Amino acid sequence: MKAREERIKTLSDLFASIRTVKMYGWEDALQASVQRLRKVEVSWLFKANLLDGILDSFYTAASSVVGALITFCSNSRSSEWPLSNARRIHD
């Protein structure tokens, strides 16, 4: 968020002194500065969103696995028959 704050501060300063900027023809130089700050901000946003997506997919997969394990464990504990391959083969 520091990149966003820096860009917003630069734009606020630019808008506050827009007459001076126009009078001396500094538009191109200041535009390049704002573009550079925006590029840094977009880079950080991309990384943050990528990490957020990876963590969301991990949490989704992990919750499915944990749910299946809880179901399996509670079923095996409450069942009156033991879980074994021998029981499956002879049924």
KETI-55622 format. One record per residue: x, y, z of N, C-alpha, C, O, CB in turn; residue in one letter. Coordinates in nm, 3 decimals. Glycine has a CB too. Layout:
<site <X; Y; Z>; <X; Y; Z>; <X; Y; Z>; <X; Y; Z>; <X; Y; Z>; "A"> ...
# end
This chain:
<site <0.080; -0.119; 0.000>; <0.000; 0.000; 0.000>; <0.086; 0.126; 0.000>; <0.036; 0.236; -0.026>; <-0.092; -0.001; 0.119>; "M"> <site <0.214; 0.110; 0.030>; <0.303; 0.225; 0.028>; <0.314; 0.281; -0.114>; <0.323; 0.402; -0.133>; <0.442; 0.187; 0.082>; "K"> <site <0.314; 0.192; -0.214>; <0.322; 0.237; -0.353>; <0.199; 0.319; -0.390>; <0.210; 0.420; -0.459>; <0.337; 0.116; -0.448>; "A"> <site <0.082; 0.276; -0.344>; <-0.041; 0.350; -0.372>; <-0.038; 0.487; -0.305>; <-0.075; 0.587; -0.365>; <-0.164; 0.270; -0.324>; "R"> <site <0.006; 0.490; -0.180>; <0.013; 0.617; -0.108>; <0.110; 0.714; -0.177>; <0.083; 0.834; -0.186>; <0.057; 0.594; 0.037>; "E"> <site <0.221; 0.661; -0.223>; <0.320; 0.746; -0.292>; <0.262; 0.802; -0.422>; <0.281; 0.919; -0.453>; <0.449; 0.665; -0.322>; "E"> <site <0.190; 0.717; -0.498>; <0.130; 0.763; -0.623>; <0.021; 0.867; -0.596>; <0.014; 0.968; -0.666>; <0.071; 0.644; -0.701>; "R"> <site <-0.062; 0.843; -0.497>; <-0.169; 0.937; -0.466>; <-0.112; 1.070; -0.416>; <-0.164; 1.176; -0.450>; <-0.264; 0.878; -0.360>; "I"> <site <-0.006; 1.064; -0.337>; <0.058; 1.187; -0.290>; <0.114; 1.266; -0.407>; <0.099; 1.388; -0.414>; <0.171; 1.155; -0.188>; "K"> <site <0.179; 1.196; -0.500>; <0.235; 1.263; -0.618>; <0.124; 1.326; -0.702>; <0.138; 1.439; -0.748>; <0.316; 1.164; -0.702>; "T"> <site <0.015; 1.252; -0.723>; <-0.096; 1.307; -0.801>; <-0.161; 1.426; -0.730>; <-0.199; 1.523; -0.795>; <-0.201; 1.199; -0.827>; "L"> <site <-0.174; 1.418; -0.599>; <-0.232; 1.531; -0.524>; <-0.145; 1.656; -0.538>; <-0.196; 1.766; -0.560>; <-0.248; 1.495; -0.375>; "S"> <site <-0.014; 1.638; -0.526>; <0.078; 1.750; -0.544>; <0.069; 1.804; -0.686>; <0.074; 1.926; -0.708>; <0.222; 1.707; -0.512>; "D"> <site <0.057; 1.715; -0.781>; <0.048; 1.755; -0.922>; <-0.080; 1.835; -0.946>; <-0.076; 1.940; -1.011>; <0.051; 1.631; -1.014>; "L"> <site <-0.193; 1.787; -0.896>; <-0.319; 1.858; -0.915>; <-0.321; 1.992; -0.841>; <-0.383; 2.088; -0.888>; <-0.435; 1.772; -0.869>; "F"> <site <-0.255; 1.998; -0.728>; <-0.250; 2.123; -0.652>; <-0.171; 2.231; -0.726>; <-0.200; 2.350; -0.712>; <-0.189; 2.099; -0.513>; "A"> <site <-0.074; 2.189; -0.803>; <0.010; 2.287; -0.874>; <-0.002; 2.272; -1.025>; <0.096; 2.288; -1.098>; <0.157; 2.271; -0.833>; "S"> <site <-0.123; 2.242; -1.073>; <-0.143; 2.216; -1.216>; <-0.113; 2.338; -1.302>; <-0.065; 2.323; -1.415>; <-0.286; 2.169; -1.240>; "I"> <site <-0.141; 2.457; -1.254>; <-0.114; 2.578; -1.334>; <0.036; 2.596; -1.358>; <0.078; 2.631; -1.468>; <-0.171; 2.703; -1.264>; "R"> <site <0.115; 2.571; -1.255>; <0.260; 2.582; -1.269>; <0.312; 2.476; -1.365>; <0.399; 2.502; -1.448>; <0.330; 2.569; -1.132>; "T"> <site <0.259; 2.356; -1.352>; <0.301; 2.246; -1.439>; <0.271; 2.281; -1.584>; <0.356; 2.262; -1.672>; <0.231; 2.114; -1.400>; "V"> <site <0.152; 2.332; -1.611>; <0.114; 2.369; -1.748>; <0.198; 2.487; -1.799>; <0.238; 2.490; -1.915>; <-0.036; 2.404; -1.754>; "K"> <site <0.223; 2.582; -1.711>; <0.296; 2.701; -1.752>; <0.439; 2.667; -1.796>; <0.489; 2.722; -1.894>; <0.299; 2.804; -1.638>; "M"> <site <0.504; 2.577; -1.724>; <0.642; 2.542; -1.758>; <0.653; 2.421; -1.850>; <0.764; 2.384; -1.890>; <0.720; 2.517; -1.632>; "Y"> <site <0.543; 2.358; -1.883>; <0.545; 2.245; -1.976>; <0.605; 2.118; -1.917>; <0.677; 2.045; -1.985>; <0.622; 2.283; -2.099>; "G"> <site <0.577; 2.093; -1.791>; <0.634; 1.976; -1.723>; <0.543; 1.853; -1.732>; <0.566; 1.754; -1.662>; <0.659; 2.009; -1.577>; "W"> <site <0.443; 1.857; -1.818>; <0.346; 1.747; -1.822>; <0.412; 1.613; -1.851>; <0.384; 1.513; -1.785>; <0.241; 1.776; -1.927>; "E"> <site <0.500; 1.611; -1.952>; <0.561; 1.484; -1.993>; <0.650; 1.425; -1.883>; <0.646; 1.304; -1.858>; <0.643; 1.504; -2.120>; "D"> <site <0.728; 1.510; -1.820>; <0.817; 1.460; -1.714>; <0.737; 1.408; -1.596>; <0.769; 1.302; -1.541>; <0.913; 1.572; -1.668>; "A"> <site <0.634; 1.481; -1.557>; <0.552; 1.437; -1.444>; <0.466; 1.316; -1.480>; <0.438; 1.232; -1.395>; <0.464; 1.551; -1.394>; "L"> <site <0.424; 1.309; -1.606>; <0.347; 1.192; -1.650>; <0.434; 1.067; -1.641>; <0.387; 0.961; -1.599>; <0.295; 1.212; -1.794>; "Q"> <site <0.559; 1.078; -1.681>; <0.650; 0.963; -1.671>; <0.670; 0.922; -1.526>; <0.678; 0.803; -1.495>; <0.786; 0.997; -1.736>; "A"> <site <0.679; 1.019; -1.438>; <0.694; 0.990; -1.295>; <0.572; 0.917; -1.240>; <0.585; 0.819; -1.167>; <0.719; 1.119; -1.216>; "S"> <site <0.453; 0.965; -1.276>; <0.330; 0.901; -1.230>; <0.316; 0.762; -1.292>; <0.272; 0.669; -1.224>; <0.206; 0.988; -1.265>; "V"> <site <0.353; 0.747; -1.418>; <0.346; 0.615; -1.484>; <0.439; 0.515; -1.415>; <0.403; 0.399; -1.397>; <0.384; 0.628; -1.633>; "Q"> <site <0.557; 0.561; -1.376>; <0.652; 0.474; -1.307>; <0.595; 0.429; -1.172>; <0.605; 0.312; -1.136>; <0.787; 0.545; -1.287>; "R"> <site <0.537; 0.524; -1.098>; <0.476; 0.490; -0.970>; <0.358; 0.395; -0.988>; <0.338; 0.304; -0.908>; <0.430; 0.617; -0.897>; "L"> <site <0.281; 0.416; -1.092>; <0.166; 0.329; -1.121>; <0.213; 0.188; -1.155>; <0.152; 0.090; -1.114>; <0.081; 0.386; -1.236>; "R"> <site <0.322; 0.179; -1.230>; <0.377; 0.048; -1.266>; <0.420; -0.029; -1.142>; <0.396; -0.150; -1.132>; <0.496; 0.065; -1.362>; "K"> <site <0.482; 0.039; -1.047>; <0.522; -0.025; -0.921>; <0.398; -0.070; -0.844>; <0.395; -0.181; -0.790>; <0.607; 0.072; -0.834>; "V"> <site <0.296; 0.015; -0.840>; <0.173; -0.019; -0.768>; <0.104; -0.140; -0.831>; <0.060; -0.230; -0.759>; <0.077; 0.101; -0.767>; "E"> <site <0.096; -0.144; -0.962>; <0.032; -0.257; -1.031>; <0.111; -0.385; -1.007>; <0.052; -0.492; -0.992>; <0.020; -0.229; -1.181>; "V"> <site <0.241; -0.375; -1.004>; <0.324; -0.492; -0.976>; <0.293; -0.549; -0.838>; <0.277; -0.670; -0.823>; <0.473; -0.457; -0.987>; "S"> <site <0.285; -0.462; -0.738>; <0.252; -0.507; -0.602>; <0.111; -0.564; -0.596>; <0.088; -0.665; -0.529>; <0.267; -0.392; -0.502>; "W"> <site <0.016; -0.501; -0.664>; <-0.121; -0.551; -0.665>; <-0.129; -0.689; -0.730>; <-0.201; -0.776; -0.682>; <-0.213; -0.454; -0.739>; "L"> <site <-0.054; -0.709; -0.837>; <-0.052; -0.839; -0.904>; <0.000; -0.947; -0.810>; <-0.058; -1.055; -0.798>; <0.033; -0.834; -1.031>; "F"> <site <0.111; -0.917; -0.743>; <0.169; -1.015; -0.650>; <0.074; -1.045; -0.535>; <0.059; -1.161; -0.495>; <0.303; -0.963; -0.594>; "K"> <site <0.010; -0.942; -0.482>; <-0.083; -0.962; -0.370>; <-0.203; -1.045; -0.413>; <-0.246; -1.134; -0.340>; <-0.130; -0.828; -0.314>; "A"> <site <-0.258; -1.016; -0.531>; <-0.372; -1.092; -0.580>; <-0.335; -1.235; -0.616>; <-0.415; -1.327; -0.597>; <-0.433; -1.023; -0.701>; "N"> <site <-0.215; -1.255; -0.669>; <-0.169; -1.390; -0.699>; <-0.156; -1.472; -0.572>; <-0.202; -1.587; -0.566>; <-0.035; -1.386; -0.774>; "L"> <site <-0.095; -1.415; -0.470>; <-0.082; -1.484; -0.342>; <-0.220; -1.512; -0.281>; <-0.243; -1.619; -0.226>; <0.002; -1.400; -0.244>; "L"> <site <-0.311; -1.416; -0.291>; <-0.446; -1.435; -0.239>; <-0.516; -1.550; -0.311>; <-0.585; -1.630; -0.247>; <-0.527; -1.305; -0.253>; "D"> <site <-0.501; -1.559; -0.442>; <-0.562; -1.667; -0.518>; <-0.504; -1.803; -0.482>; <-0.578; -1.901; -0.469>; <-0.544; -1.644; -0.665>; "G"> <site <-0.373; -1.808; -0.464>; <-0.309; -1.934; -0.426>; <-0.357; -1.978; -0.288>; <-0.388; -2.095; -0.268>; <-0.155; -1.920; -0.427>; "I"> <site <-0.362; -1.885; -0.194>; <-0.408; -1.919; -0.059>; <-0.555; -1.959; -0.059>; <-0.594; -2.051; 0.014>; <-0.386; -1.802; 0.035>; "L"> <site <-0.638; -1.892; -0.139>; <-0.779; -1.930; -0.147>; <-0.796; -2.072; -0.200>; <-0.876; -2.149; -0.147>; <-0.856; -1.832; -0.235>; "D"> <site <-0.721; -2.107; -0.304>; <-0.731; -2.242; -0.359>; <-0.679; -2.345; -0.260>; <-0.734; -2.455; -0.250>; <-0.654; -2.253; -0.491>; "S"> <site <-0.574; -2.311; -0.186>; <-0.523; -2.402; -0.084>; <-0.626; -2.424; 0.026>; <-0.650; -2.537; 0.067>; <-0.392; -2.348; -0.024>; "F"> <site <-0.688; -2.316; 0.073>; <-0.789; -2.328; 0.179>; <-0.909; -2.410; 0.131>; <-0.965; -2.489; 0.207>; <-0.835; -2.190; 0.226>; "Y"> <site <-0.949; -2.391; 0.006>; <-1.061; -2.467; -0.048>; <-1.027; -2.615; -0.053>; <-1.107; -2.699; -0.010>; <-1.098; -2.417; -0.188>; "T"> <site <-0.910; -2.648; -0.104>; <-0.869; -2.788; -0.111>; <-0.850; -2.847; 0.028>; <-0.890; -2.960; 0.054>; <-0.739; -2.803; -0.192>; "A"> <site <-0.790; -2.771; 0.117>; <-0.764; -2.821; 0.252>; <-0.895; -2.845; 0.327>; <-0.907; -2.942; 0.401>; <-0.677; -2.722; 0.330>; "A"> <site <-0.993; -2.758; 0.308>; <-1.120; -2.777; 0.378>; <-1.191; -2.902; 0.328>; <-1.257; -2.970; 0.407>; <-1.210; -2.655; 0.361>; "S"> <site <-1.179; -2.933; 0.200>; <-1.239; -3.056; 0.147>; <-1.172; -3.179; 0.206>; <-1.239; -3.274; 0.245>; <-1.229; -3.059; -0.005>; "S"> <site <-1.040; -3.177; 0.213>; <-0.966; -3.291; 0.268>; <-0.996; -3.307; 0.417>; <-1.017; -3.419; 0.464>; <-0.814; -3.273; 0.246>; "V"> <site <-0.997; -3.198; 0.490>; <-1.026; -3.205; 0.634>; <-1.168; -3.255; 0.657>; <-1.192; -3.335; 0.747>; <-1.007; -3.066; 0.701>; "V"> <site <-1.262; -3.209; 0.577>; <-1.400; -3.257; 0.589>; <-1.411; -3.406; 0.564>; <-1.481; -3.477; 0.636>; <-1.491; -3.182; 0.493>; "G"> <site <-1.341; -3.454; 0.462>; <-1.343; -3.597; 0.432>; <-1.278; -3.677; 0.545>; <-1.328; -3.783; 0.582>; <-1.271; -3.625; 0.299>; "A"> <site <-1.167; -3.628; 0.598>; <-1.101; -3.698; 0.709>; <-1.188; -3.703; 0.834>; <-1.195; -3.806; 0.902>; <-0.968; -3.631; 0.742>; "L"> <site <-1.254; -3.594; 0.865>; <-1.342; -3.593; 0.982>; <-1.457; -3.691; 0.963>; <-1.493; -3.764; 1.055>; <-1.397; -3.450; 1.007>; "I"> <site <-1.515; -3.692; 0.844>; <-1.624; -3.785; 0.816>; <-1.576; -3.929; 0.827>; <-1.643; -4.012; 0.889>; <-1.682; -3.760; 0.677>; "T"> <site <-1.463; -3.960; 0.768>; <-1.409; -4.095; 0.772>; <-1.378; -4.138; 0.916>; <-1.413; -4.248; 0.957>; <-1.283; -4.106; 0.685>; "F"> <site <-1.312; -4.051; 0.991>; <-1.276; -4.085; 1.130>; <-1.398; -4.104; 1.218>; <-1.404; -4.199; 1.296>; <-1.186; -3.976; 1.189>; "C"> <site <-1.495; -4.016; 1.205>; <-1.615; -4.030; 1.289>; <-1.694; -4.154; 1.250>; <-1.751; -4.220; 1.337>; <-1.704; -3.906; 1.278>; "S"> <site <-1.697; -4.188; 1.123>; <-1.768; -4.308; 1.078>; <-1.695; -4.433; 1.126>; <-1.758; -4.529; 1.170>; <-1.782; -4.310; 0.925>; "N"> <site <-1.563; -4.433; 1.118>; <-1.488; -4.553; 1.159>; <-1.494; -4.571; 1.311>; <-1.490; -4.684; 1.359>; <-1.342; -4.543; 1.113>; "S"> <site <-1.502; -4.461; 1.387>; <-1.510; -4.472; 1.533>; <-1.649; -4.517; 1.579>; <-1.661; -4.588; 1.678>; <-1.475; -4.338; 1.598>; "R"> <site <-1.752; -4.476; 1.508>; <-1.887; -4.508; 1.552>; <-1.941; -4.638; 1.492>; <-2.045; -4.687; 1.534>; <-1.980; -4.395; 1.517>; "S"> <site <-1.870; -4.693; 1.396>; <-1.916; -4.817; 1.333>; <-1.890; -4.936; 1.424>; <-1.790; -4.941; 1.496>; <-1.845; -4.839; 1.197>; "S"> <site <-1.983; -5.032; 1.422>; <-1.964; -5.150; 1.506>; <-1.874; -5.254; 1.439>; <-1.825; -5.345; 1.506>; <-2.098; -5.214; 1.540>; "E"> <site <-1.851; -5.241; 1.309>; <-1.761; -5.334; 1.240>; <-1.625; -5.268; 1.221>; <-1.618; -5.150; 1.188>; <-1.821; -5.377; 1.103>; "W"> <site <-1.518; -5.341; 1.242>; <-1.384; -5.283; 1.221>; <-1.357; -5.263; 1.072>; <-1.408; -5.338; 0.987>; <-1.276; -5.374; 1.283>; "P"> <site <-1.279; -5.165; 1.042>; <-1.241; -5.140; 0.903>; <-1.121; -5.227; 0.868>; <-1.013; -5.211; 0.925>; <-1.209; -4.990; 0.879>; "L"> <site <-1.140; -5.317; 0.777>; <-1.029; -5.400; 0.732>; <-1.059; -5.450; 0.592>; <-1.175; -5.456; 0.551>; <-1.003; -5.519; 0.829>; "S"> <site <-0.955; -5.485; 0.519>; <-0.973; -5.539; 0.385>; <-1.032; -5.679; 0.389>; <-1.104; -5.718; 0.298>; <-0.840; -5.541; 0.311>; "N"> <site <-1.003; -5.754; 0.493>; <-1.056; -5.890; 0.504>; <-1.208; -5.888; 0.511>; <-1.273; -5.973; 0.451>; <-0.998; -5.961; 0.628>; "A"> <site <-1.263; -5.794; 0.579>; <-1.409; -5.784; 0.588>; <-1.468; -5.753; 0.451>; <-1.573; -5.807; 0.416>; <-1.449; -5.675; 0.691>; "R"> <site <-1.405; -5.669; 0.375>; <-1.453; -5.633; 0.242>; <-1.449; -5.753; 0.148>; <-1.542; -5.774; 0.070>; <-1.371; -5.519; 0.184>; "R"> <site <-1.345; -5.832; 0.155>; <-1.329; -5.944; 0.062>; <-1.433; -6.052; 0.091>; <-1.487; -6.111; -0.003>; <-1.187; -6.002; 0.071>; "I"> <site <-1.461; -6.080; 0.216>; <-1.549; -6.191; 0.250>; <-1.696; -6.153; 0.250>; <-1.780; -6.241; 0.267>; <-1.513; -6.244; 0.384>; "H"> <site <-1.732; -6.028; 0.230>; <-1.874; -5.990; 0.228>; <-1.943; -6.029; 0.104>; <-2.063; -6.004; 0.088>; <-1.890; -5.844; 0.246>; "D"> 
# end
